[in-house]
């Protein structure tokens, strides 16, 4: 059966992402991550639109257009991120950061100015490099910013901080907490949509609803709804 050369040409060739000089990627990569289940109600005609047309709709608040773009570039984003390595983070963490960079590309792209795919790759790369630099800067903070355990928070040696710390939890409490944490991790990695996962990453970074809405090219109400869904999914699992 003859192949359609046009459909084949529409798929951009993967461009290797630049490696951040913080180490080699560890073996046993789990990439690419599984594509999330398709949402109900995606328009077939909308899925056939060009990147530029979908970006215009997404920038106007169309969540379906944004999801189609995410699904269209899902494996491209994984390819752009899997060569990066950050101590203390796994591939899933970096992939979520890559998705945030991709959503920023949707927000900032000017249709017609250049190829959206090239612009998205640049945004993902810049966001990952920024994340690496931020993590390394935090890692190398001077030790004199920490309070020694033999002093109190106000520097008083008569009531050291070590004496005010509560005792450790019992083994049963630790085991229960680990089970709940494992269940929450399963929800985060397998049950959240790409949008919900990106909202959660930004939320844990301390961004306000308005800042998250601006970064993800949506409305504050959509952020609030996503956080409610995330909470419900985690509560049901734990």
Wavefront OBJ file of the C-alpha trace (Angstrom):
o trace
v 0.000 0.000 0.000
v 1.399 3.388 -1.026
v 2.206 5.869 1.703
v 0.859 9.396 1.617
v 3.980 11.620 1.306
v 2.062 14.709 2.497
v 1.026 13.164 5.803
v 4.547 11.925 6.264
v 6.020 15.374 5.617
v 3.778 17.024 8.192
v 5.587 15.269 11.034
v 8.628 17.403 12.017
v 11.869 15.547 12.470
v 12.922 15.404 16.155
v 15.629 17.894 17.022
v 18.008 16.711 19.756
v 17.838 18.864 22.855
v 21.010 20.407 24.211
v 22.349 18.664 27.274
v 22.605 20.626 30.486
v 26.116 20.098 31.837
v 25.139 18.681 35.237
v 25.723 14.980 34.614
v 24.778 12.105 32.365
v 21.275 10.749 32.076
v 20.949 7.746 34.395
v 20.286 4.333 32.837
v 16.872 2.690 32.825
v 14.940 5.604 31.363
v 11.165 5.120 31.480
v 10.630 7.485 28.560
v 8.571 8.151 26.648
v 5.776 8.443 29.253
v 2.374 6.989 28.374
v 0.037 9.276 26.495
v -2.894 10.224 28.781
v -6.341 8.888 28.033
v -8.194 10.949 25.484
v -10.676 13.404 26.972
v -14.308 13.180 26.000
v -15.682 15.707 23.567
v -12.571 16.462 21.502
v -13.680 17.826 18.155
v -12.523 15.779 15.159
v -12.522 18.848 12.935
v -10.560 20.767 15.562
v -7.944 18.005 15.696
v -7.307 18.538 11.972
v -6.423 22.226 12.390
v -2.866 23.495 11.982
v -0.679 24.338 14.951
v -1.121 28.071 14.385
v -4.912 27.785 14.316
v -4.948 25.698 17.477
v -2.610 28.120 19.247
v -4.943 31.023 18.433
v -7.861 29.117 19.923
v -5.853 28.052 22.982
v -4.745 31.643 23.604
v -8.438 32.592 23.580
v -9.114 30.166 26.410
v -10.106 27.048 24.437
v -8.963 24.163 26.655
v -9.702 21.567 23.959
v -7.330 23.272 21.513
v -4.674 23.301 24.230
v -5.176 19.596 24.914
v -4.937 18.733 21.215
v -1.608 20.569 21.035
v -0.379 18.767 24.132
v -1.341 15.401 22.675
v 0.181 16.311 19.315
v 3.544 17.208 20.873
v 3.485 14.801 23.844
v 6.250 12.545 22.569
v 8.202 15.480 21.153
v 8.289 17.075 24.617
v 9.463 13.773 26.094
v 12.233 13.656 23.473
v 13.268 17.223 24.266
v 13.482 16.509 28.012
v 14.850 12.978 28.342
v 18.480 14.026 27.745
v 18.438 16.412 30.688
v 19.470 15.274 34.129
v 18.957 17.067 37.420
v 20.202 15.635 40.737
v 17.286 14.954 43.048
v 14.724 14.772 40.227
v 13.576 11.838 38.130
v 12.493 11.772 34.489
v 8.853 12.355 35.395
v 9.777 15.554 37.254
v 11.726 16.865 34.278
v 8.944 15.902 31.891
v 6.430 17.905 33.949
v 8.802 20.869 33.764
v 8.972 20.319 30.003
v 5.173 20.448 29.810
v 5.196 23.765 31.646
v 7.692 25.116 29.121
v 5.449 23.854 26.318
v 2.371 25.538 27.797
v 4.362 28.763 28.063
v 5.144 28.381 24.356
v 1.410 28.219 23.606
v 0.907 31.352 25.675
v 3.758 33.367 24.102
v 3.751 32.203 20.474
v 2.917 34.716 17.740
v 1.243 32.761 14.894
v 3.000 33.296 11.599
v 6.252 34.514 13.128
v 8.019 31.136 12.926
v 7.335 27.419 13.158
v 5.433 26.667 16.368
v 7.359 23.419 16.782
v 10.711 25.221 16.723
v 9.437 27.902 19.090
v 8.045 25.274 21.481
v 11.341 23.372 21.520
v 13.180 26.606 22.359
v 10.736 27.417 25.188
v 11.016 23.912 26.657
v 14.807 24.062 26.489
v 14.966 27.493 28.136
v 12.585 26.464 30.906
v 14.579 23.311 31.651
v 17.878 25.211 31.759
v 16.285 27.788 34.071
v 14.993 24.987 36.322
v 18.427 23.361 36.466
v 20.118 26.651 37.363
v 17.515 27.428 40.026
v 17.874 23.988 41.622
v 21.669 24.201 41.621
v 21.582 27.688 43.126
v 19.394 26.414 45.964
v 21.653 23.368 46.402
v 24.752 25.541 46.940
v 23.270 28.020 49.417
v 25.785 28.818 52.201
v 25.440 26.812 55.393
v 25.458 29.961 57.538
v 21.840 30.563 56.502
v 20.807 27.593 58.659
v 20.277 27.594 62.413
v 22.546 25.194 64.353
v 20.658 22.680 66.506
v 22.537 23.792 69.664
v 21.002 27.284 69.341
v 17.409 28.441 69.459
v 15.897 30.452 66.628
v 16.838 33.653 68.474
v 20.404 32.472 69.227
v 19.736 31.521 72.846
v 21.894 28.572 73.988
v 19.774 27.932 77.130
v 16.856 26.600 75.076
v 18.432 24.915 72.054
v 16.385 24.082 69.022
v 17.225 20.396 69.420
v 15.301 20.257 72.728
v 12.205 21.836 71.217
v 11.936 19.436 68.290
v 9.098 16.889 68.682
v 9.874 13.191 68.970
v 9.766 11.003 65.901
v 6.547 9.230 64.903
v 6.022 5.561 65.710
v 6.659 2.889 63.018
v 2.941 2.322 62.381
v 2.405 6.010 61.617
v 5.424 6.016 59.291
v 4.137 2.943 57.410
v 0.682 4.504 56.974
v 2.188 7.762 55.758
v 4.297 5.876 53.210
v 1.221 4.045 51.885
v -0.640 7.336 51.499
v 2.376 8.930 49.799
v 2.673 6.014 47.352
v -1.023 6.313 46.519
v -0.689 10.063 45.960
v 2.320 9.531 43.702
v 0.360 7.014 41.645
v -2.429 9.557 41.140
v 0.023 12.293 40.168
v 1.841 10.116 37.627
v -1.044 8.164 36.123
v -4.400 9.825 36.842
v -3.855 13.552 36.251
v -4.333 15.156 32.867
v -1.362 17.095 31.440
v -3.064 20.351 32.422
v -3.749 19.167 35.992
v -0.161 17.940 36.357
v 1.188 21.309 35.206
v -1.119 23.148 37.610
v 0.123 20.969 40.459
v 3.785 21.650 39.629
v 3.194 25.414 39.570
v 1.110 25.234 42.761
v 3.928 23.485 44.640
v 6.247 26.290 43.505
v 4.065 28.796 45.356
v 2.562 30.649 42.390
v -0.717 32.473 42.875
v -3.847 31.516 40.934
v -3.363 34.501 38.652
v 0.302 33.677 38.036
v -0.585 30.073 37.219
v -3.380 31.193 34.914
v -1.010 33.535 33.087
v 1.693 30.862 32.721
v -0.781 28.295 31.373
v -2.755 30.699 29.200
v -6.058 30.142 30.957
v -8.326 31.695 33.583
v -8.020 31.637 37.380
v -11.321 29.741 37.572
v -9.844 26.950 35.453
v -6.902 26.770 37.877
v -9.266 26.552 40.836
v -11.304 23.810 39.164
v -8.150 21.851 38.312
v -6.891 22.023 41.908
v -10.282 20.791 43.150
v -10.114 17.823 40.771
v -6.533 17.065 41.854
v -7.555 17.119 45.521
v -10.490 14.800 44.904
v -8.367 12.299 42.972
v -5.712 12.211 45.688
v -8.297 11.896 48.484
v -10.047 9.041 46.702
v -6.742 7.204 46.288
v -5.599 7.669 49.873
l 1 2 3 4 5 6 7 8 9 10 11 12 13 14 15 16 17 18 19 20 21 22 23 24 25 26 27 28 29 30 31 32 33 34 35 36 37 38 39 40 41 42 43 44 45 46 47 48 49 50 51 52 53 54 55 56 57 58 59 60 61 62 63 64 65 66 67 68 69 70 71 72 73 74 75 76 77 78 79 80 81 82 83 84 85 86 87 88 89 90 91 92 93 94 95 96 97 98 99 100 101 102 103 104 105 106 107 108 109 110 111 112 113 114 115 116 117 118 119 120 121 122 123 124 125 126 127 128 129 130 131 132 133 134 135 136 137 138 139 140 141 142 143 144 145 146 147 148 149 150 151 152 153 154 155 156 157 158 159 160 161 162 163 164 165 166 167 168 169 170 171 172 173 174 175 176 177 178 179 180 181 182 183 184 185 186 187 188 189 190 191 192 193 194 195 196 197 198 199 200 201 202 203 204 205 206 207 208 209 210 211 212 213 214 215 216 217 218 219 220 221 222 223 224 225 226 227 228 229 230 231 232 233 234 235 236 237 238
